[in-house]
Amino acid sequence: MADLKYYDVILKPVITEASMAILEDKKYTFLVHPKATKIQIKEAVEKMFDGAKVASVNTMNYDGKPKRRGNIWGKTAAKKKAIVKLTAESKDIEVFQGM
C-alpha cells in the first residue's frame, strides 16, 4: 500500500460532459494517484471538502496510450480515475458548482 498523504491522493477534478451529467446523483469524478486505494480516496475527500460524507468509491485504471514520434514508440502516463458518491445529507463540493 502506498504511503500517501490525503493531499497527494486527489490530483484534479474531471470536468467532462459525462461527469457533469452525474452531478445530480451526487457523484463526483476525480483523477487520483495511481497507487491510491478506495479507503485513501474516501478519507481524502472527507478531509479536503468540509461537510462531505462519502457513501461509495468506484475506481478505474487506465493504461498509457501508445504514441509515436518519428520512429520512436512510447506510452503516455497511466491514470486512475475515481467516481465518489456522497450521501444524501452531505454538502455538495464547491469545486463543481457553477459549471
DSSP file (Angstrom, degrees, kcal/mol; ACC not computed):
  #  RESIDUE AA STRUCTURE BP1 BP2  ACC     N-H-->O    O-->H-N    N-H-->O    O-->H-N    TCO  KAPPA ALPHA  PHI   PSI    X-CA   Y-CA   Z-CA
    1    1 A M              0   0    0      0, 0.0     2,-0.1     0, 0.0    35,-0.1   0.000 360.0 360.0 360.0 141.2    0.0    0.0    0.0
    2    2 A A        -     0   0    0     33,-0.7     2,-1.3     1,-0.1    35,-0.1  -0.441 360.0-130.1 -75.8 143.9    1.3    3.4   -0.9
    3    3 A D        +     0   0    0     -2,-0.1     2,-0.4    33,-0.0    -1,-0.1  -0.685  50.4 157.1 -92.5  82.3    2.3    5.9    1.8
    4    4 A L        -     0   0    0     -2,-1.3     2,-0.2    31,-0.1     5,-0.0  -0.853  39.1-134.4-112.1 142.1    0.3    8.8    0.6
    5    5 A K    >>  -     0   0    0     -2,-0.4     3,-1.6     1,-0.1     4,-0.8  -0.554  34.0-107.8 -84.6 160.3   -0.9   11.9    2.5
    6    6 A Y  H 3> S+     0   0    0      1,-0.3     4,-0.8     2,-0.2     3,-0.5   0.804 119.1  55.7 -63.8 -28.4   -4.5   12.9    1.9
    7    7 A Y  H 34 S+     0   0    0      1,-0.2    -1,-0.3     2,-0.2    -3,-0.0   0.602 105.5  53.1 -80.3  -9.8   -3.5   16.0   -0.2
    8    8 A D  H <4 S+     0   0    0     -3,-1.6    -1,-0.2     1,-0.1    -2,-0.2   0.594  97.2  68.4 -92.4 -14.3   -1.4   13.8   -2.5
    9    9 A V  H  < S+     0   0    0     -4,-0.8    24,-2.3    -3,-0.5     2,-0.6   0.962  92.2  55.2 -74.3 -52.5   -4.3   11.4   -3.3
   10   10 A I  E  <  +A   32   0A   0     -4,-0.8    22,-0.2    22,-0.2    -1,-0.1  -0.738  59.2 176.5 -88.5 120.1   -6.6   13.7   -5.3
   11   11 A L  E     -     0   0A   0     20,-2.6    21,-0.2    -2,-0.6    -1,-0.2   0.922  59.7 -35.2 -88.6 -51.2   -4.8   15.2   -8.3
   12   12 A K  E     -A   31   0A   0     19,-1.4    19,-3.3     2,-0.0    -1,-0.3  -0.975  61.3 -94.5-166.3 157.9   -7.6   17.2  -10.0
   13   13 A P  E     -A   30   0A   0      0, 0.0     2,-0.6     0, 0.0    17,-0.3  -0.490  34.6-126.8 -76.9 152.1  -11.3   17.1  -10.8
   14   14 A V        -     0   0    0     15,-2.3     2,-0.7    -2,-0.1    15,-0.3  -0.895  23.4-170.4-100.4 119.4  -12.5   15.7  -14.1
   15   15 A I        +     0   0    0     -2,-0.6     2,-0.3     4,-0.1     3,-0.0  -0.854  29.3 132.3-116.5  95.6  -14.8   18.1  -15.9
   16   16 A T     >  -     0   0    0     -2,-0.7     4,-1.9     1,-0.1     5,-0.2  -0.808  69.1 -99.7-131.6 173.8  -16.4   16.5  -18.9
   17   17 A E  H  > S+     0   0    0     -2,-0.3     4,-1.3     1,-0.2    -1,-0.1   0.902 122.8  48.1 -63.3 -40.7  -19.9   16.3  -20.3
   18   18 A A  H  > S+     0   0    0      1,-0.2     4,-1.0     2,-0.2    -1,-0.2   0.895 111.3  49.3 -68.4 -40.1  -20.4   12.8  -18.8
   19   19 A S  H  4 S+     0   0    0      1,-0.2    -1,-0.2     2,-0.2    -2,-0.2   0.828 109.5  52.2 -71.2 -29.1  -19.1   13.8  -15.3
   20   20 A M  H >< S+     0   0    0     -4,-1.9     3,-0.9     1,-0.2     4,-0.3   0.806 103.4  59.4 -72.7 -28.6  -21.3   16.9  -15.3
   21   21 A A  H >< S+     0   0    0     -4,-1.3     3,-0.6     1,-0.2    -1,-0.2   0.810 104.1  49.6 -69.6 -29.8  -24.4   14.7  -16.1
   22   22 A I  G ><>S+     0   0    0     -4,-1.0     5,-1.4     1,-0.2     3,-0.9   0.404  82.9  92.1 -92.8   4.0  -23.9   12.5  -12.9
   23   23 A L  G X 5S+     0   0    0     -3,-0.9     3,-1.9     1,-0.2    -1,-0.2   0.811  76.5  65.8 -64.6 -28.4  -23.6   15.5  -10.6
   24   24 A E  G < 5S+     0   0    0     -3,-0.6    -1,-0.2    -4,-0.3    -2,-0.1   0.806  99.0  52.0 -63.0 -28.7  -27.3   15.3  -10.0
   25   25 A D  G < 5S-     0   0    0     -3,-0.9    -1,-0.3     2,-0.1    -2,-0.2   0.267 122.5-108.1 -88.8  10.9  -26.8   11.9   -8.3
   26   26 A K  T < 5S+     0   0    0     -3,-1.9    60,-2.7     1,-0.2     2,-0.5   0.883  73.6 143.0  60.1  41.6  -24.1   13.5   -6.0
   27   27 A K  E   < - B   0  85A   0     -5,-1.4     2,-0.4    58,-0.2    -1,-0.2  -0.963  29.7-169.7-113.0 127.0  -21.4   11.6   -7.9
   28   28 A Y  E     - B   0  84A   0     56,-2.8    56,-3.4    -2,-0.5     2,-0.4  -0.925  10.7-143.8-120.3 141.8  -18.1   13.5   -8.4
   29   29 A T  E     + B   0  83A   0     -2,-0.4   -15,-2.3   -15,-0.3     2,-0.3  -0.892  22.1 172.1-112.1 131.7  -15.2   12.4  -10.6
   30   30 A F  E     -AB  13  82A   0     52,-2.6    52,-2.9    -2,-0.4     2,-0.5  -0.967  34.3-125.7-133.8 149.1  -11.5   13.0   -9.8
   31   31 A L  E     -AB  12  81A   0    -19,-3.3   -20,-2.6    -2,-0.3   -19,-1.4  -0.854  42.5-172.8 -86.1 131.1   -8.2   12.0  -11.2
   32   32 A V  E     -AB  10  80A   0     48,-2.6    48,-0.6    -2,-0.5   -22,-0.2  -0.756  33.1 -75.6-124.3 168.0   -6.3   10.3   -8.3
   33   33 A H    >   -     0   0    0    -24,-2.3     3,-1.9    -2,-0.3    -1,-0.1  -0.390  43.7-124.8 -61.1 136.6   -2.8    9.0   -7.6
   34   34 A P  T 3  S+     0   0    0      0, 0.0    -1,-0.1     0, 0.0    45,-0.1   0.742 109.3  46.8 -60.6 -23.0   -2.4    5.6   -9.4
   35   35 A K  T 3  S+     0   0    0     45,-0.1   -33,-0.7     2,-0.0     2,-0.1   0.385  85.6 118.1 -98.7   4.4   -1.4    3.8   -6.2
   36   36 A A    <   -     0   0    0     -3,-1.9     2,-0.2   -27,-0.1    -4,-0.1  -0.461  54.6-142.3 -74.4 141.9   -4.3    5.3   -4.1
   37   37 A T     >  -     0   0    0     -2,-0.1     4,-2.1   -35,-0.1     5,-0.2  -0.493  26.4-105.4 -95.3 170.1   -6.8    2.8   -2.6
   38   38 A K  H  > S+     0   0    0      1,-0.2     4,-2.4     2,-0.2     5,-0.1   0.876 121.3  52.3 -63.5 -37.7  -10.5    3.3   -2.2
   39   39 A I  H  > S+     0   0    0      2,-0.2     4,-2.3     1,-0.2    -1,-0.2   0.903 109.5  48.8 -65.7 -41.5  -10.1    3.9    1.5
   40   40 A Q  H  > S+     0   0    0      2,-0.2     4,-2.2     1,-0.2    -2,-0.2   0.883 111.2  50.4 -65.8 -38.2   -7.5    6.6    1.0
   41   41 A I  H  X S+     0   0    0     -4,-2.1     4,-2.2     2,-0.2    -2,-0.2   0.915 110.3  50.0 -65.5 -43.0   -9.7    8.3   -1.6
   42   42 A K  H  X S+     0   0    0     -4,-2.4     4,-2.1     1,-0.2    -2,-0.2   0.936 112.6  46.2 -60.5 -47.6  -12.6    8.3    0.8
   43   43 A E  H  X S+     0   0    0     -4,-2.3     4,-1.8     1,-0.2    -1,-0.2   0.876 111.5  52.6 -63.8 -38.2  -10.6    9.8    3.6
   44   44 A A  H  X S+     0   0    0     -4,-2.2     4,-2.5     2,-0.2     5,-0.2   0.904 109.8  47.5 -66.1 -41.9   -9.0   12.4    1.3
   45   45 A V  H  X S+     0   0    0     -4,-2.2     4,-2.0     1,-0.2     7,-0.2   0.913 112.8  48.8 -66.2 -42.1  -12.4   13.6    0.0
   46   46 A E  H  < S+     0   0    0     -4,-2.1     6,-0.3    -5,-0.2     5,-0.2   0.829 116.7  42.5 -68.7 -31.1  -13.9   13.9    3.5
   47   47 A K  H  < S+     0   0    0     -4,-1.8    -2,-0.2    -5,-0.2    -1,-0.2   0.860 116.6  45.6 -81.2 -36.7  -10.8   15.8    4.8
   48   48 A M  H  < S+     0   0    0     -4,-2.5     2,-0.6    -5,-0.2    -2,-0.2   0.826 113.1  48.5 -78.7 -31.4  -10.4   18.2    1.8
   49   49 A F  S >< S-     0   0    0     -4,-2.0     3,-1.5    -5,-0.2    -1,-0.2  -0.943  86.1-129.5-117.7 116.8  -14.1   19.2    1.4
   50   50 A D  T 3  S+     0   0    0     -2,-0.6     3,-0.1     1,-0.2    -3,-0.1  -0.372  89.3  12.4 -65.9 134.8  -16.0   20.2    4.6
   51   51 A G  T 3  S+     0   0    0      1,-0.2    40,-2.2    -5,-0.2     2,-0.5   0.494  90.0 134.7  80.9   4.2  -19.3   18.5    5.2
   52   52 A A    <   -     0   0    0     -3,-1.5     2,-0.5    -6,-0.3    -1,-0.2  -0.776  32.2-173.5 -90.7 124.5  -18.7   15.8    2.5
   53   53 A K        -     0   0    0     -2,-0.5    34,-2.5    38,-0.2     2,-0.4  -0.980  18.4-139.0-116.6 121.2  -19.6   12.3    3.6
   54   54 A V  E     -C   86   0A   0     -2,-0.5    32,-0.3    32,-0.2     3,-0.1  -0.648  21.5-179.9 -87.2 129.5  -18.7    9.5    1.2
   55   55 A A  E     -     0   0A   0     30,-3.3     2,-0.3    -2,-0.4    31,-0.2   0.848  69.1 -11.1 -90.8 -43.9  -21.1    6.7    0.5
   56   56 A S  E     -C   85   0A   0     29,-1.6    29,-2.6     2,-0.0     2,-0.4  -0.988  53.3-146.9-155.0 160.1  -19.0    4.8   -2.0
   57   57 A V  E     -C   84   0A   0     -2,-0.3     2,-0.4    27,-0.2    27,-0.2  -0.997   9.6-170.6-133.2 127.7  -16.0    5.0   -4.3
   58   58 A N  E     -C   83   0A   0     25,-2.4    25,-3.1    -2,-0.4     2,-0.3  -0.967  12.1-163.9-115.8 135.6  -15.5    3.4   -7.7
   59   59 A T  E     -C   82   0A   0     -2,-0.4     2,-0.4    23,-0.2    23,-0.2  -0.881   9.5-166.1-122.5 152.6  -12.1    3.4   -9.4
   60   60 A M  E     -C   81   0A   0     21,-2.7    21,-2.8    -2,-0.3     2,-0.4  -0.999  11.1-147.7-136.1 132.0  -10.9    2.8  -12.9
   61   61 A N  E     -C   80   0A   0     -2,-0.4     2,-0.5    19,-0.2    19,-0.2  -0.854  12.1-164.6-100.0 133.3   -7.3    2.2  -14.1
   62   62 A Y  E     -C   79   0A   0     17,-3.2    17,-2.2    -2,-0.4     2,-0.1  -0.975  10.9-141.7-118.8 125.9   -6.2    3.5  -17.5
   63   63 A D        -     0   0    0     -2,-0.5     2,-0.1    15,-0.2    14,-0.1  -0.396  37.2 -89.0 -74.9 161.3   -3.1    2.3  -19.2
   64   64 A G        -     0   0    0     12,-0.2    14,-0.1    -2,-0.1    -1,-0.1  -0.435  41.9-116.2 -71.1 145.8   -1.0    4.8  -21.1
   65   65 A K        -     0   0    0     12,-0.3    11,-2.0    -2,-0.1     2,-0.3  -0.604  30.0-110.0 -81.5 141.4   -1.8    5.2  -24.8
   66   66 A P  E     -D   75   0B   0      0, 0.0     2,-0.3     0, 0.0     9,-0.3  -0.568  42.8-177.7 -71.9 131.9    0.8    4.2  -27.3
   67   67 A K  E     -D   74   0B   0      7,-2.6     7,-2.7    -2,-0.3     2,-0.4  -0.918  13.4-152.1-128.7 154.6    2.3    7.2  -29.1
   68   68 A R  E     -D   73   0B   0     -2,-0.3     2,-0.4     5,-0.2     5,-0.2  -0.990  11.3-176.2-130.9 136.7    4.8    7.6  -31.8
   69   69 A R  E >  S-D   72   0B   0      3,-2.4     3,-1.5    -2,-0.4     2,-0.5  -0.895  73.0 -48.3-129.8 102.0    7.2   10.5  -32.5
   70   70 A G  T 3  S-     0   0    0     -2,-0.4     0, 0.0     1,-0.2     0, 0.0  -0.622 121.9 -23.3  71.0-124.6    9.1    9.7  -35.7
   71   71 A N  T 3  S+     0   0    0     -2,-0.5     2,-0.5    -3,-0.1    -1,-0.2   0.364 117.4  98.4 -99.6   3.3   10.5    6.2  -35.4
   72   72 A I  E <   -D   69   0B   0     -3,-1.5    -3,-2.4     0, 0.0     2,-0.4  -0.814  57.4-158.1 -99.1 127.5   10.4    6.1  -31.6
   73   73 A W  E     +D   68   0B   0     -2,-0.5     2,-0.3    -5,-0.2    -5,-0.2  -0.812  23.7 148.1-102.9 144.8    7.4    4.5  -29.9
   74   74 A G  E     -D   67   0B   0     -7,-2.7    -7,-2.6    -2,-0.4     2,-0.3  -0.866  35.6-112.5-154.5-172.0    6.4    5.2  -26.3
   75   75 A K  E     -D   66   0B   0     -2,-0.3     2,-0.1    -9,-0.3     3,-0.1  -0.968  21.4-122.0-133.2 148.9    3.4    5.4  -24.0
   76   76 A T        -     0   0    0    -11,-2.0   -12,-0.2    -2,-0.3     2,-0.0  -0.355  52.7 -75.1 -77.9 170.8    1.7    8.2  -22.2
   77   77 A A        -     0   0    0    -13,-0.1   -12,-0.3     1,-0.1    -1,-0.2  -0.340  48.5-111.8 -69.2 147.2    1.4    8.1  -18.4
   78   78 A A        -     0   0    0    -14,-0.1     2,-0.3    -3,-0.1   -15,-0.2  -0.489  36.2-158.8 -75.1 150.3   -1.1    5.7  -16.8
   79   79 A K  E     - C   0  62A   0    -17,-2.2   -17,-3.2    -2,-0.1     2,-0.4  -0.878  13.7-152.1-129.8 160.3   -4.0    7.3  -15.0
   80   80 A K  E     -BC  32  61A   0    -48,-0.6   -48,-2.6    -2,-0.3     2,-0.4  -0.998  12.7-164.6-133.3 131.3   -6.5    6.3  -12.3
   81   81 A K  E     -BC  31  60A   0    -21,-2.8   -21,-2.7    -2,-0.4     2,-0.4  -0.914   1.8-162.1-117.7 142.1  -10.0    7.9  -12.1
   82   82 A A  E     -BC  30  59A   0    -52,-2.9   -52,-2.6    -2,-0.4     2,-0.6  -0.984   9.7-156.4-127.3 134.7  -12.4    7.7   -9.1
   83   83 A I  E     -BC  29  58A   0    -25,-3.1   -25,-2.4    -2,-0.4     2,-0.5  -0.956  17.9-161.7-107.7 118.2  -16.1    8.4   -9.0
   84   84 A V  E     -BC  28  57A   0    -56,-3.4   -56,-2.8    -2,-0.6     2,-0.5  -0.885   3.5-158.0-107.1 122.6  -17.1    9.4   -5.5
   85   85 A K  E     -BC  27  56A   0    -29,-2.6   -30,-3.3    -2,-0.5   -29,-1.6  -0.882  11.5-151.6-101.3 126.6  -20.7    9.1   -4.4
   86   86 A L  E     - C   0  54A   0    -60,-2.7   -32,-0.2    -2,-0.5   -34,-0.1  -0.572  22.3-102.3 -92.7 158.5  -21.8   11.3   -1.5
   87   87 A T    >   -     0   0    0    -34,-2.5     3,-0.8    -2,-0.2   -34,-0.2  -0.283  34.6-108.2 -72.0 165.8  -24.6   10.5    1.0
   88   88 A A  T 3  S+     0   0    0      1,-0.2    -1,-0.1    -2,-0.0    -2,-0.0   0.832 116.5  47.6 -67.1 -33.6  -27.9   12.3    0.7
   89   89 A E  T 3  S+     0   0    0      2,-0.0    -1,-0.2   -36,-0.0     2,-0.1   0.505  90.8 102.3 -89.3  -2.9  -27.4   14.5    3.7
   90   90 A S  S <  S-     0   0    0     -3,-0.8   -38,-0.2   -37,-0.2     2,-0.1  -0.413  77.2-104.5 -80.4 157.7  -23.8   15.6    2.9
   91   91 A K        -     0   0    0    -40,-2.2   -38,-0.2     1,-0.1    -1,-0.1  -0.416  38.1-103.5 -77.1 155.2  -23.0   19.1    1.5
   92   92 A D        -     0   0    0     -2,-0.1     2,-0.5     1,-0.1    -1,-0.1  -0.350  35.3-105.8 -73.2 159.2  -22.1   19.5   -2.2
   93   93 A I    >   -     0   0    0      1,-0.1     3,-1.1    -2,-0.1     4,-0.3  -0.784  22.6-147.1 -89.0 125.4  -18.5   20.0   -3.3
   94   94 A E  G >  S+     0   0    0     -2,-0.5     3,-1.1     1,-0.3    -1,-0.1   0.685  87.5  75.3 -70.4 -19.4  -17.9   23.6   -4.3
   95   95 A V  G 3  S+     0   0    0      1,-0.3    -1,-0.3     3,-0.0    -3,-0.0   0.854 101.0  43.0 -60.5 -33.9  -15.3   22.9   -7.0
   96   96 A F  G X  S+     0   0    0     -3,-1.1     3,-1.0     2,-0.0    -1,-0.3   0.473  88.4 113.0 -93.1  -3.0  -18.1   21.7   -9.3
   97   97 A Q  T <  S+     0   0    0     -3,-1.1    -3,-0.0    -4,-0.3     0, 0.0  -0.464  77.3  20.4 -75.0 141.4  -20.6   24.5   -8.6
   98   98 A G  T 3         0   0    0     -2,-0.1    -1,-0.2     1,-0.0    -2,-0.0   0.618 360.0 360.0  81.0  14.2  -21.4   26.9  -11.4
   99   99 A M    <         0   0    0     -3,-1.0    -2,-0.1   -79,-0.0   -79,-0.1   0.433 360.0 360.0 -94.0 360.0  -20.2   24.6  -14.2
